[in-house]
Amino acid sequence: MRCLFIMDQKDYDESWKRFTRPSVRGIIIINGYVAMVYSCKFDYYKFPGGGIENDETHPDTLKRELYEEIGAVVCEDSITEYGSALRLQKSLYVPETVFEQENFYYLCNADFSCGQQHLDAYEADEGFRLEFVTPEHAIEVNRTHCHSGYDEHMIERESKILESLVKDGLI
């Protein structure tokens, strides 16, 4: 999969151990609108998706995560690679550790008729909800609203992916 960009905070020592947490994220575009997860608590938009568990394949992670976060059933034959974004920074939780996360983005279609989320505790606490928004709206919210110090690097990553989709003429 092509690397779209690298976000390296360079706030760590190369000799530190690495904690890797790859993730898979879904891009669903319908009539110029993008299916995004909105956090009511921290006022940001992100693509639905999350971490790969055990030996899951990317399509299996995508299907599980979109079902959990937005209540959508992914049409497996529609899954298409878009690109990845690599994030490197000092771990916020473990001393002398580099947090390394490659996020794999896939274009896909989904059935929203189920409509019921199955959120983890932190997702429910953040008030995750599905919204179909223009990329311009999501970028504006992500870049101009206060997120109370919440994971600004992740929020910027999602804005950069939206810009890439627009640049590539997909939205």
GIFENNOR-V915208 format. One record per helix or strand of 3 or more residues. SS is the DSSP state (helix for helix, strand for strand). FROM is the first residue (numbers start at 1). TO is the last residue. If there is no record, write none. Layout:
# GIFENNOR-V915208
ss:from:to
SS:FROM:TO
SS:FROM:TO
This chain:
# GIFENNOR-V915208
ss:from:to
strand:3:8
strand:17:20
strand:23:27
strand:33:39
strand:44:46
strand:49:51
helix:58:70
helix:76:78
strand:80:90
strand:97:107
helix:121:126
strand:128:133
helix:135:144
helix:152:167
